[in-house]
Structure formats: structure tokens, C-alpha cells
Amino acid sequence: MKYGELTKQIIGCAMKVHSTLGNGFQEVIYQRCLAIELGEAGIGYEREKEIPIFYREIEVGLRRVDFLVEDKVMVELKAVIQMEDVHLAQAMNYLEAYNLEIGLLINFGARSLQFKRVHNNKFRTLRNQDNQVIQ
């Protein structure tokens, strides 16, 4: 499983947050706590990484993903009672927009932590002029 160890570490950090706080807080609270846990685990991340969204080569807006971890794994957080298909679709769209292969959708709002590993079937490996992978 690609980035299996990294996603396992991220989920472990999320479990620490959920076991400490439980459910019932706003998403931003969980985001701040997860940032603390990722930092303490020595995992590199960018929080609220912004990317432009294009429609027919015209920029139509910006979107921020909750976390971009080690420039490899997108992490989108929710704090809802139950995850729905729309949340999964949103995570898939972010993977495509960021041209990332793997993501995690994590929900802190349920009684038990919920998470889904998301794979981008449209992932494009970018290469330089010497055919070396640049991502």
C-alpha cells in the first residue's frame, strides 16, 4: 500500500486527538490538535495548503486542504455525526486538484474516529526533461 506507514502514523495521531477530546467540537479544534500531534511525531505538514481551481484553464477560485503531509498525503478533516458520499467526493476532488495519489478523510464527529483512505485514479506522475519523477 503506497504511503501505508505514513497514513498509519497520521491515523495514529488522529486517534490520540479523538481519544483525548472525544466528539462534539468544531472541525478547527480537531485541526489544531492534529497539528500538535503531527508535530510531536516529527511528521512534516502544511496546514490549510491553498491551491487554485481552474475551469477550462481559467482560475475560478481557491481551495484549502486541511493538511498536506510530507508533500505526499492529503488529509481532509470532518466533524460530522456521519460521513456521507459528498465528503468522499470532496476528498476525491481535492486529490485531483492537488495531483496527489493518496489522501485520508478523517471524521472526528462520530463516537468513534472514522477514516477512509482515498486513492486518486487520475493521478499523473510528473516527470522532468530527463524522464525523472519530480513529484
N, C-alpha and C positions, 0 to 999 in steps of 0.2 A: 504494500500500500504506500503510495507516494506521500512523503512527509508524515508518515504514520507516527513516528516518535514525537515530532513537533506537535502534531494535533493532539496526541495523548497528553503531552505536557500542558497544552493550553486548556484542555478539558479538565485536567487535574487542578489547575489554578481556578477555573470556574467553579469546580466542586468545593474548593476551600471557601470561596466567596459565598456560595449558596448555603453551605453548612453553617457559616457564621451568621449571615444575615437572614436566611430564610427567604420566603417570597413576600411580596407586598410593597416593595419600594419602586420608585421610578427607575426607568432604564439608566438614566445618567448616574445614579448612585452605584449601580452594579458596574457601570463602565469605569468609574473612578476606582472602585475597589479592585476590579480585574487588572487595571493598570498597575496598581500596587503589587499585586501577586505576580504578574508577569515580570516586573522589575526585580522583585526579590528572587525570582527563579533564574534571573540572568537571561531572560528571553527578550530579544530586541523587537521593538514595535514602534509603529507610528499610530497615534490616536487621531480619529476623525480626518483621515487622509482624503483630500479633496481631489476630484477628477472631473474634467469637463465631459458633458454628454453631448454627442453630435447626432443630428438628424440630417441625412443627405449632405454630409460634410459641412453643416452649419451648426455652430455651437448653440445649443438651446437651453443650457443650464449647467449647474454644477451639482454633484452629489458627493456626500462624505460617507465613507465606510467607517464603521466604528473602530476597527483595528486592522492594520496591515502588519502582520507578524513576520519578521525576518525577511521582508520583501517576497514572501512565498505564499502565505496563507491569509486569506481574507476572513475576518471574524465579524459577523453581524449579530448584535445582541437584541433580544426582545425581553419584555417584562409583561407578558400577557398570560391569561389563565390557560389558554390552549393555543398552540401553534396551528396555523391554518395554511392552506395551499398558497395563499397570497404571500405569506412570509417566505416560503421556499422559492417562489417565483422571483421575489425581490432579490434574494441572495443569488440566484442564478444570473439575474440581470447584472448585478454588481460584478460577478466573476467575469462576465463577458466584457463589461465596460473597462475593467482594470486589466483585461487579458491575463487572468490568473487561472490556474488549473484547479486548485483546491481551495475550499472555503469551509467554514464552520458556521452554522446557525445555532445560537445558544439562547435558550429561554429560561430566564430566572423567575418568571411569574407563576409557574406551577409549583405544587407542593414539593415535587422532586425536580431536580435540574433536568431539563430536556436539551438534547443536542442532536444535530444532524450534520453529517459530513456531506458536503456538496461538491460535485465534480462538474467542471465545465467541458462539455463535449465539443465545444467550438474553440478550445484553446489552440492558439497559434504559437509555435516556438519561433522566436525571433532570432535571426542569425545575421552576423556581420558579413562583410565582403569576402572574408576568408572562410565562410561557412561555419563559423564558430557560434555556439549558442550564446546569446547576450542577455538572456533572461533566466 
